[in-house]
């Protein structure tokens, strides 16, 4: 495969991941804030693949695609660490709601009502012991390699 074909393959891989995420969402698995954040680099990678197809300019664009896949991988690793309780995620979707001893009843009610429904530190679905975020990290790493091969073969 040449660089252009590899770029299109990598873009299709990102599209596949997005379709899978939307499929899970349609099946009732509501995404948390970090889940949604992980989708944007894949959108960027798809745009890069479309630009490769449209312009034929592979090397520079493939490097951008590799960066997008790397960002997706990094966000997915961060989210996986939050799920595994290796580190705390954003306090508004995985942490505590504050010091209850110093909060008024009204402040507590306001915080509870504005809290997101889906927590970032709870795994909604696993396959072979890995969460969706962990699988995204694995597949995004593979896509980064494909983008790198595309840049090399350009």
C-alpha positions as CSV (number, residue, x, y, z in Angstrom):
1,X,0.0,0.0,0.0
2,X,1.2,3.5,-0.7
3,X,1.0,6.5,1.6
4,X,-2.3,7.7,0.2
5,X,-4.0,4.4,0.6
6,X,-2.6,4.0,4.2
7,X,-3.9,7.5,5.0
8,X,-7.3,6.6,3.8
9,X,-7.2,3.4,5.8
10,X,-6.3,5.3,8.9
11,X,-9.1,7.8,8.3
12,X,-11.5,5.0,7.8
13,X,-10.3,3.5,11.1
14,X,-11.1,6.7,12.9
15,X,-14.5,6.8,11.2
16,X,-15.1,3.2,12.4
17,X,-14.2,4.1,16.0
18,X,-16.6,7.1,15.8
19,X,-19.4,4.9,14.3
20,X,-18.8,2.3,17.1
21,X,-19.0,5.0,19.8
22,X,-22.2,6.4,18.3
23,X,-23.6,2.9,18.1
24,X,-22.9,2.3,21.8
25,X,-24.5,5.6,22.5
26,X,-27.6,4.7,20.5
27,X,-27.7,1.4,22.4
28,X,-28.1,3.3,25.7
29,X,-24.5,3.8,26.8
30,X,-24.4,7.5,27.5
31,X,-20.9,9.0,27.1
32,X,-19.2,10.9,29.8
33,X,-17.3,14.1,29.2
34,X,-14.0,12.4,28.7
35,X,-15.6,10.0,26.2
36,X,-16.9,12.9,24.1
37,X,-13.5,14.6,24.3
38,X,-11.8,11.5,22.9
39,X,-13.9,11.7,19.7
40,X,-12.6,15.1,18.5
41,X,-9.1,13.9,17.5
42,X,-10.8,11.2,15.4
43,X,-12.9,13.8,13.7
44,X,-9.6,15.7,12.9
45,X,-8.0,12.5,11.6
46,X,-11.0,11.9,9.3
47,X,-10.7,15.5,8.0
48,X,-7.0,14.9,7.4
49,X,-7.8,11.7,5.4
50,X,-10.3,13.6,3.3
51,X,-7.7,16.3,2.6
52,X,-5.2,13.6,1.6
53,X,-7.8,12.1,-0.8
54,X,-8.7,15.5,-2.2
55,X,-5.2,17.0,-2.6
56,X,-3.0,13.9,-2.9
57,X,-0.5,15.6,-0.5
58,X,0.4,12.8,1.9
59,X,3.5,13.4,3.9
60,X,2.7,16.6,5.8
61,X,-1.0,15.6,6.2
62,X,-0.1,12.1,7.4
63,X,2.0,13.6,10.1
64,X,-1.0,15.7,11.2
65,X,-3.1,12.5,11.2
66,X,-0.5,10.7,13.3
67,X,-0.6,13.6,15.8
68,X,-4.4,13.4,15.9
69,X,-4.3,9.7,16.5
70,X,-1.7,10.2,19.2
71,X,-3.8,12.8,20.9
72,X,-6.8,10.4,20.9
73,X,-4.5,7.7,22.4
74,X,-3.3,10.1,25.1
75,X,-6.8,11.2,26.0
76,X,-7.9,7.5,26.1
77,X,-5.0,6.6,28.3
78,X,-5.8,9.5,30.7
79,X,-9.5,8.3,30.8
80,X,-8.5,4.7,31.4
81,X,-6.3,5.9,34.3
82,X,-9.3,7.8,35.7
83,X,-11.4,4.6,35.4
84,X,-8.7,2.5,37.1
85,X,-8.4,5.1,39.9
86,X,-4.7,5.7,39.1
87,X,-5.4,9.4,39.2
88,X,-8.3,11.7,39.6
89,X,-10.2,13.0,36.6
90,X,-12.0,16.2,36.3
91,X,-13.8,16.9,39.6
92,X,-17.1,17.7,37.9
93,X,-17.4,14.2,36.4
94,X,-15.3,12.0,38.6
95,X,-14.3,13.7,41.8
96,X,-16.1,14.7,44.9
97,X,-18.6,17.5,45.0
98,X,-16.6,19.5,47.6
99,X,-16.3,19.7,51.3
100,X,-19.7,18.8,52.6
101,X,-18.9,20.2,56.1
102,X,-18.5,23.8,54.8
103,X,-21.4,23.8,52.2
104,X,-24.8,25.2,52.9
105,X,-27.8,23.0,52.0
106,X,-28.6,25.3,49.0
107,X,-25.0,25.0,47.7
108,X,-25.1,21.3,48.1
109,X,-28.4,21.1,46.2
110,X,-27.1,23.4,43.4
111,X,-24.0,21.2,43.0
112,X,-26.0,18.0,43.0
113,X,-28.4,19.3,40.4
114,X,-25.7,20.6,38.1
115,X,-23.6,17.4,38.4
116,X,-23.3,15.3,35.2
117,X,-25.3,12.1,35.0
118,X,-22.5,10.0,33.6
119,X,-19.4,9.7,35.7
120,X,-15.9,9.6,34.1
121,X,-14.5,7.2,36.6
122,X,-17.0,4.4,36.2
123,X,-16.8,1.8,33.4
124,X,-20.1,1.3,31.6
125,X,-18.9,-1.6,29.4
126,X,-15.9,-4.0,29.2
127,X,-14.7,-6.5,26.7
128,X,-11.8,-8.8,27.5
129,X,-11.3,-6.8,30.7
130,X,-10.8,-3.5,28.9
131,X,-13.2,-0.5,28.9
132,X,-14.2,1.4,25.8
133,X,-11.6,4.0,26.7
134,X,-8.8,1.4,26.9
135,X,-9.9,-0.1,23.6
136,X,-9.8,3.4,22.1
137,X,-6.2,3.8,23.4
138,X,-5.2,0.4,21.7
139,X,-6.9,1.2,18.4
140,X,-5.7,4.8,18.4
141,X,-2.1,3.6,18.9
142,X,-2.5,1.3,15.9
143,X,-3.9,4.2,13.8
144,X,-1.0,6.4,14.8
145,X,1.3,3.6,13.4
146,X,-0.6,3.5,10.2
147,X,-0.4,7.2,9.8
148,X,3.3,7.0,10.4
149,X,3.7,4.4,7.7
150,X,1.7,6.6,5.4
151,X,4.1,9.5,6.0
152,X,7.1,7.3,5.5
153,X,5.8,5.9,2.2
154,X,4.8,9.2,0.8
